[in-house]
């Protein structure tokens, strides 16, 4: 978010904050900790998450260098925060920040804008979770392109399980969809942590209506089609030789006897 406001806020937080280093998976704060600080990622990446009673984990968001987090309005933290990679985080006490910002209208507005941005991300995530699996993965790729692109690559600091927990999917589902998108030439994955967006148009088309495009390789398509045709052929051969009228079902001629179908086929 460019502008004099954010530059001034960065200078202020650099002056009054404390830089702390974290190893991967190290906890920055816990759920239900007093919400007395805000945080800025200086280096590395961070995730916020919530652990359910049954052991499952929900990832609330990912934060990269320059991102602020911890703008909660409650007295206590509603999520935990962990380092995804080795990270350096600037920690600022809200009380100290408020004492300075209250005398500067521009800084106060900038701080409000950052809190509003965090709320907007939360709303976008709620919308994301009601979409189908392919839409979720596609939206994640587009989000990471905006926030984590390095040269021609989208760099993913997080593991595949982190992505699955963020999207509310199983890791197998995420892996299968990424492989399908690569086979359709929407993306390319040189490594598990790098994505090249080869065709935004193809990706968006697959997200919009995956029922019209098959997300698999041509050999699989041919095999599936052949299986359906063979199944229809077997039904025809088993049909008793009685008089009746011919009806068309999916391109195959089946006999209907006295208004009752011999068999019903579904693709």
TIVEX-477647 format. One line per 8 residues: number of its first residue (from 1); for each residue x, y, z of N, C-alpha, C. Coordinates in steps of 0.2 Angstrom, whole numbers, always signed. Atoms other than C-alpha are relative to their C-alpha. Layout:
residues N
NUM	X,Y,Z,X,Y,Z,X,Y,Z | ...
//
This chain:
residues 267
1	+4,-6,+0,+0,+0,+0,+4,+6,+0 | -5,-5,+0,+11,+14,-6,-3,+7,+2 | +2,-6,-2,+10,+32,+0,+4,+3,+6 | -4,-3,-5,+17,+44,+12,-2,-2,+7 | +3,+2,-6,+5,+38,+26,+4,-7,+2 | -3,+6,-2,+12,+20,+26,+7,+0,+1 | -7,-1,-1,+30,+26,+24,+1,+3,+7 | +0,-3,-7,+27,+36,+40,-1,-5,+5
9	+2,+5,-5,+19,+22,+49,+6,-5,+1 | -5,+5,+0,+33,+10,+44,+6,+3,+4 | -5,-3,-4,+46,+23,+51,-2,+0,+7 | +2,-1,-7,+36,+25,+67,+1,-7,+3 | +0,+7,-3,+34,+6,+70,+8,-2,+1 | -7,+1,+0,+53,+4,+66,+3,+3,+6 | -3,-3,-6,+57,+16,+80,-3,-2,+6 | +3,+2,-6,+45,+10,+93,-1,-7,+1
17	+1,+7,+0,+45,-8,+89,+6,-4,+2 | -5,+4,-2,+55,-23,+94,+1,-6,-5 | -1,+5,+5,+62,-35,+81,+2,-7,+4 | -1,+7,-3,+61,-54,+86,+1,-5,-6 | -1,+5,+5,+67,-69,+76,-3,-6,+2 | +4,+6,-1,+57,-85,+75,+2,-6,-5 | -2,+5,+4,+62,-102,+69,-7,-3,-4 | +7,+3,+3,+49,-112,+57,-4,-3,+5
25	+5,+3,-5,+34,-117,+67,+0,+3,+7 | +0,-4,-7,+38,-106,+82,-6,+4,+0 | +6,-3,-2,+23,-99,+90,+2,+8,+1 | -1,-8,-1,+22,-79,+89,-4,+2,+6 | +4,-1,-6,+7,-78,+100,-5,-6,+0 | +5,+5,-1,-7,-90,+106,-7,+3,+0 | +7,-2,-1,-25,-90,+105,-2,+1,+7 | +2,-2,-7,-33,-81,+120,+6,+4,+3
33	-5,-4,-3,-17,-72,+123,-3,+7,+0 | +2,-7,+0,-20,-53,+128,+2,+3,-7 | -1,-3,+7,-22,-44,+111,+3,+7,+1 | -3,-6,-1,-10,-30,+116,+5,+3,-5 | -5,-1,+5,+2,-30,+101,-3,+0,-7 | +1,+1,+7,+2,-28,+83,+7,-2,-3 | -6,+3,+3,+15,-36,+71,+1,+2,-7 | -2,-1,+7,+24,-33,+55,+5,-5,-2
41	-5,+5,+2,+33,-46,+45,+6,+4,-3 | -6,-3,+3,+51,-40,+41,+3,-5,-5 | -4,+5,+4,+58,-56,+34,-4,-7,+1 | +4,+6,+0,+50,-73,+30,-7,+0,-1 | +7,+0,+1,+32,-78,+31,-3,-3,+7 | +4,+2,-6,+19,-81,+45,-7,-2,-2 | +7,+3,+1,+2,-90,+46,-3,+1,+7 | +4,+0,-6,-12,-87,+58,-4,-6,+0
49	+4,+6,+0,-22,-102,+63,-4,-1,+6 | +5,+2,-6,-35,-110,+75,+0,-7,+0 | +0,+7,-1,-34,-127,+82,-6,-2,+3 | +6,+2,-3,-50,-136,+85,+1,-6,+5 | +0,+5,-5,-54,-148,+99,+2,-7,-2 | -1,+7,+2,-53,-164,+88,+7,+0,-4 | -7,+0,+3,-35,-159,+82,+1,+3,-6 | -1,-3,+6,-39,-151,+66,+2,+7,+0
57	-3,-6,+0,-31,-135,+61,-3,+4,-6 | +2,-5,+5,-38,-120,+51,+5,+6,+0 | -5,-5,+2,-26,-108,+43,-4,+6,-2 | +4,-6,+1,-33,-90,+44,+3,+4,-5 | -3,-5,+5,-21,-81,+33,+8,-1,+0 | -7,-1,+1,-3,-79,+27,+2,+7,-1 | -3,-7,+0,+8,-64,+29,+7,+0,-2 | -6,+0,+3,+23,-59,+20,+4,+7,+1
65	-4,-7,-2,+37,-45,+22,-4,+6,-2 | +4,-6,+1,+28,-29,+24,-7,+0,+2 | +7,+1,-3,+12,-36,+30,-1,+1,+7 | +2,-1,-7,+4,-31,+47,-5,-5,+1 | +5,+5,-2,-6,-43,+57,-1,+1,+7 | +1,-1,-7,-14,-44,+74,-5,+6,+1 | +5,-6,-1,-27,-30,+71,-7,-3,+3 | +6,+2,-3,-40,-38,+82,-3,+5,+4
73	+4,-5,-4,-54,-28,+90,-2,-3,+7 | +1,+3,-6,-56,-41,+104,+5,+1,+5 | -5,-1,-5,-47,-40,+121,+5,-6,+0 | -5,+6,+1,-39,-57,+117,+0,-3,-7 | -1,+2,+7,-32,-65,+102,-5,-6,-2 | +4,+6,+2,-44,-76,+92,+3,-5,-4 | -4,+5,+4,-31,-85,+82,+7,+0,+3 | -7,+0,-1,-13,-91,+85,+4,+2,-6
81	-4,-2,+6,+1,-85,+74,+7,-4,+1 | -6,+4,+0,+16,-96,+69,+5,+2,-6 | -5,-1,+6,+32,-94,+58,-1,-5,-5 | +0,+5,+5,+30,-103,+42,+7,-2,-2 | -8,+1,+1,+49,-101,+38,+3,+4,+5 | -4,-4,-5,+63,-93,+48,-3,+7,-2 | +3,-6,+1,+55,-76,+51,+3,+5,+5 | -1,-5,-4,+59,-59,+58,-6,+4,+1
89	+7,-3,+0,+44,-50,+65,+1,+6,+5 | +0,-6,-4,+42,-32,+72,-6,+0,+4 | +5,+0,-5,+32,-31,+88,-1,+6,+3 | +2,-7,-3,+23,-15,+93,-5,-1,+5 | +6,-1,-4,+13,-12,+108,-5,+5,-2 | +6,-4,+2,-4,-5,+104,+0,+6,+4 | +0,-6,-4,-3,+7,+119,+5,+5,-2 | -5,-5,+2,+13,+15,+113,-2,+3,-6
97	+2,-3,+7,+7,+16,+95,-6,+5,+1 | +5,-5,-1,-9,+24,+101,+1,+6,+2 | -2,-7,-3,-1,+37,+111,+3,+5,-5 | -3,-4,+5,+9,+43,+96,-6,+2,-6 | +5,+0,+5,-5,+40,+83,-6,+5,+1 | +5,-4,-2,-18,+50,+93,+1,+7,-2 | -2,-7,+2,-8,+66,+89,+1,+1,-7 | -1,-1,+7,-7,+63,+71,-6,-3,-4
105	+6,+2,+4,-23,+62,+60,+2,-5,-6 | -2,+4,+6,-14,+55,+45,+2,-7,+2 | -2,+6,-3,-6,+41,+55,-6,-4,+2 | +7,+3,-3,-23,+37,+63,-4,-3,-6 | +4,+2,+6,-31,+36,+46,+3,-6,-3 | -4,+6,+3,-17,+24,+39,-1,-6,+5 | +1,+6,-4,-19,+13,+54,-7,-3,+0 | +6,+2,+1,-37,+12,+52,-1,-3,-7
113	+1,+3,+7,-35,+8,+33,+3,-7,+1 | -3,+7,+0,-23,-7,+38,-5,-5,+4 | +5,+4,-3,-36,-13,+50,-6,-2,-4 | +6,+2,+5,-50,-12,+37,+3,-5,-5 | -3,+5,+5,-38,-21,+25,-1,-7,+3 | +0,+6,-3,-37,-35,+37,-7,-3,+1 | +7,+2,+0,-56,-36,+39,-2,-2,-7 | +2,+2,+7,-58,-36,+20,+3,-7,-2
121	-3,+6,+1,-46,-51,+19,-4,-6,+3 | +4,+5,-3,-57,-60,+32,-6,-1,-4 | +7,+1,+4,-73,-57,+22,+1,-4,-6 | -2,+4,+6,-64,-63,+6,+1,-7,+1 | -1,+7,-2,-59,-79,+15,-7,-3,+1 | +7,+3,-1,-77,-82,+21,-4,-2,-7 | +3,+1,+7,-83,-80,+3,+3,-6,-4 | -4,+6,+3,-69,-92,-3,-2,-7,+2
129	+2,+7,-3,-75,-106,+8,-6,-3,-2 | +7,+2,+3,-92,-107,+0,+1,-2,-7 | +0,+2,+7,-85,-110,-17,+3,-7,-1 | -2,+7,+1,-81,-127,-25,+8,+0,+0 | -8,+1,-1,-63,-135,-23,+4,+3,-6 | -4,-3,+5,-57,-129,-40,+0,+7,+0 | +0,-8,-1,-62,-111,-37,+4,+2,+5 | -4,-2,-6,-54,-111,-20,+8,-1,-2
137	-7,+1,+1,-37,-118,-27,+2,+6,-6 | -2,-5,+5,-38,-106,-42,+0,+7,+3 | +0,-6,-3,-42,-91,-31,+6,+1,+4 | -6,-1,-4,-27,-95,-20,+6,+1,-5 | -5,-1,+5,-16,-96,-35,+1,+8,-2 | +1,-7,+2,-22,-78,-41,+2,+4,+6 | -2,-4,-6,-20,-72,-23,+8,+0,+1 | -7,+0,+0,-2,-78,-22,+4,+3,-5
145	-3,-3,+6,+2,-71,-39,+1,+8,+2 | +0,-7,-2,-2,-54,-32,+5,+2,+6 | -4,-1,-6,+7,-56,-15,+7,-3,+0 | -6,+4,-1,+21,-69,-18,+4,-1,-6 | -3,+1,+6,+27,-67,-36,+7,+3,+0 | -7,-2,+0,+46,-67,-38,+2,-1,-7 | -2,+1,+7,+51,-64,-56,-6,-3,-4 | +5,+3,+4,+41,-76,-67,-4,-5,+4
153	+3,+6,-5,+37,-88,-52,-4,+3,+5 | +4,-1,-6,+24,-88,-39,+3,-4,+5 | -3,+4,-5,+34,-93,-24,-4,-1,+6 | +4,+2,-5,+25,-103,-11,+4,-2,+6 | -4,+2,-6,+34,-103,+6,-3,-5,+4 | +4,+5,-4,+20,-114,+14,+0,-7,-3 | +0,+7,+2,+19,-133,+13,-7,-1,-3 | +7,+1,+3,+4,-141,+3,-5,-1,+6
161	+5,+0,-5,-4,-145,+20,-3,+6,+3 | +2,-7,-2,-4,-127,+25,-6,+3,-5 | +5,-2,+5,-13,-123,+8,-7,-4,+1 | +6,+4,-1,-26,-137,+11,-4,+3,+7 | +3,-3,-6,-29,-130,+29,-3,+7,-1 | +2,-7,+2,-31,-113,+22,-7,+0,-4 | +6,+0,+4,-44,-118,+9,-5,-5,+2 | +5,+4,-3,-53,-130,+20,-1,-7,-5
169	+0,+6,+5,-49,-145,+8,+5,-5,+3 | -5,+6,-1,-40,-162,+10,+7,+1,-4 | -6,-1,+3,-22,-162,+5,+0,-3,-7 | +0,+4,+6,-25,-175,-8,-4,+4,-5 | +4,-4,+5,-39,-164,-16,+4,+6,-3 | -4,-6,+2,-27,-149,-17,+5,-3,-5 | -5,+3,+4,-13,-160,-25,-3,-2,-7 | +3,+3,+7,-25,-168,-38,-2,+6,-4
177	+2,-6,+4,-32,-151,-43,+6,+4,-3 | -6,-4,+3,-15,-143,-45,+3,-4,-6 | -2,+4,+6,-10,-158,-56,-4,+0,-6 | +5,-1,+5,-26,-156,-66,+1,+6,-4 | -2,-6,+3,-22,-138,-69,+6,+0,-4 | -6,+1,+4,-5,-142,-75,-1,-3,-6 | +1,+4,+6,-11,-155,-87,-4,+4,-5 | +4,-4,+4,-23,-142,-94,+4,+6,-3
185	-4,-5,+2,-9,-130,-97,-2,+7,+3 | +2,-6,-3,-16,-117,-85,+6,+2,+5 | -6,-1,-4,-1,-118,-73,+6,-5,-2 | -5,+5,+1,+16,-126,-73,+4,+0,+7 | -3,+1,-6,+25,-132,-57,+7,-3,+0 | -7,+2,+0,+44,-133,-58,+2,-4,+6 | -1,+3,-6,+44,-138,-40,-6,+1,+4 | +6,+0,-4,+31,-141,-26,-1,+7,+3
193	+0,-7,-3,+35,-123,-20,+0,+6,-5 | +0,-5,+6,+35,-114,-37,-6,-1,-5 | +6,+0,+5,+20,-110,-49,+2,+5,-5 | +0,-5,+6,+21,-102,-66,-7,+0,-3 | +7,-1,+2,+4,-95,-71,+1,+0,-8 | -1,+0,+8,+4,-100,-90,-5,+3,-3 | +6,-3,+3,-13,-95,-94,-5,+2,+5 | +5,-2,-5,-24,-84,-83,-7,-1,-3
201	+6,+1,+3,-38,-86,-96,-3,-7,+1 | +2,+7,-1,-38,-105,-95,-2,-1,+7 | +1,+1,-7,-37,-105,-76,-7,+3,+2 | +6,-3,-1,-52,-93,-75,-6,-4,-3 | +5,+4,+3,-62,-103,-87,-1,-7,+4 | +1,+6,-4,-59,-119,-77,-3,+1,+7 | +4,-2,-6,-64,-110,-61,-7,+1,-1 | +7,-2,+1,-80,-103,-69,-4,-6,-2
209	+4,+5,+2,-86,-119,-77,+4,-6,-1 | -4,+6,+1,-76,-135,-74,-4,-6,-3 | +4,+6,+3,-90,-146,-80,+0,+0,-8 | +0,+0,+7,-87,-140,-98,+7,-2,-2 | -7,+1,+2,-68,-144,-98,+2,-6,+5 | -2,+6,-4,-61,-161,-92,+7,+2,+3 | -6,-2,-4,-47,-158,-79,+4,-7,+0 | -5,+6,+0,-36,-173,-84,+3,-1,-7
217	-3,+0,+6,-25,-179,-98,-4,-3,-5 | +5,+3,+5,-32,-184,-115,+0,-8,+0 | +1,+8,-1,-28,-203,-112,-5,-2,+5 | +5,+2,-5,-39,-203,-97,-7,+2,-3 | +7,-2,+3,-53,-194,-106,-2,-5,-5 | +2,+5,+5,-52,-207,-120,-2,-6,+4 | +1,+6,-3,-52,-221,-108,-7,+0,+4 | +6,-1,-3,-67,-214,-98,-6,-1,-5
225	+5,+1,+5,-77,-212,-114,-1,-7,-3 | +1,+7,+2,-73,-229,-120,-3,-5,+5 | +4,+4,-5,-79,-237,-104,-7,+2,+0 | +7,-1,+0,-95,-228,-105,-4,-3,-6 | +3,+3,+6,-98,-234,-123,+0,-7,+1 | +0,+7,-1,-93,-251,-118,-6,-3,+4 | +5,+1,-5,-105,-251,-104,-7,+0,-3 | +6,-1,+3,-119,-245,-115,-1,-6,-5
233	+0,+6,+5,-115,-259,-128,-2,-6,+4 | +2,+6,-3,-116,-272,-115,-7,-1,+2 | +7,+0,-1,-133,-267,-110,-4,-1,-6 | +4,+1,+7,-139,-267,-128,+0,-8,-1 | -1,+7,+2,-132,-285,-130,-4,-4,+5 | +4,+4,-5,-141,-291,-114,-8,+1,-1 | +7,-1,+0,-158,-284,-119,-3,-6,-4 | +4,+6,+3,-171,-298,-123,-2,+2,-7
241	+2,-1,+7,-176,-300,-141,-8,+1,+0 | +7,-1,+0,-194,-293,-140,-2,+6,-4 | +2,-6,+4,-204,-281,-150,-1,+6,+5 | +1,-6,-4,-204,-263,-144,+2,+6,-5 | -2,-6,+3,-200,-246,-149,+7,+3,+2 | -6,-2,-2,-183,-238,-150,+0,+7,+2 | -1,-7,-3,-178,-223,-140,+7,+1,+0 | -7,-2,+0,-162,-213,-140,+1,+2,+8
249	-2,-2,-7,-153,-212,-123,+8,+1,-1 | -7,-1,+0,-136,-204,-123,+3,-2,-7 | -3,+2,+7,-134,-208,-142,+0,-7,-1 | +0,+8,+1,-137,-227,-139,-7,-2,-1 | +7,+2,+1,-153,-236,-146,-1,-5,+5 | +3,+5,-5,-162,-245,-132,-7,-1,-1 | +7,+2,+2,-178,-254,-133,-4,+2,+7 | +5,-2,-5,-193,-248,-122,-6,-5,-1
257	+6,+5,+0,-206,-262,-118,-6,+2,+4 | +6,-2,-3,-223,-257,-115,+1,+6,+5 | -1,-6,-3,-217,-240,-109,+5,-1,+6 | -5,+1,-6,-204,-247,-96,+7,-1,-3 | -6,+0,+3,-186,-244,-100,+4,-7,+3 | -4,+5,-2,-174,-259,-100,+5,+2,+5 | -5,-2,-4,-160,-250,-92,+1,+8,+0 | -1,-7,+0,-156,-232,-87,+8,+1,+1
265	-7,-1,+0,-138,-226,-91,+1,+7,+3 | -3,-7,-2,-129,-211,-82,+7,+0,-2 | -7,-2,+1,-113,-203,-87,+4,+1,+6
//
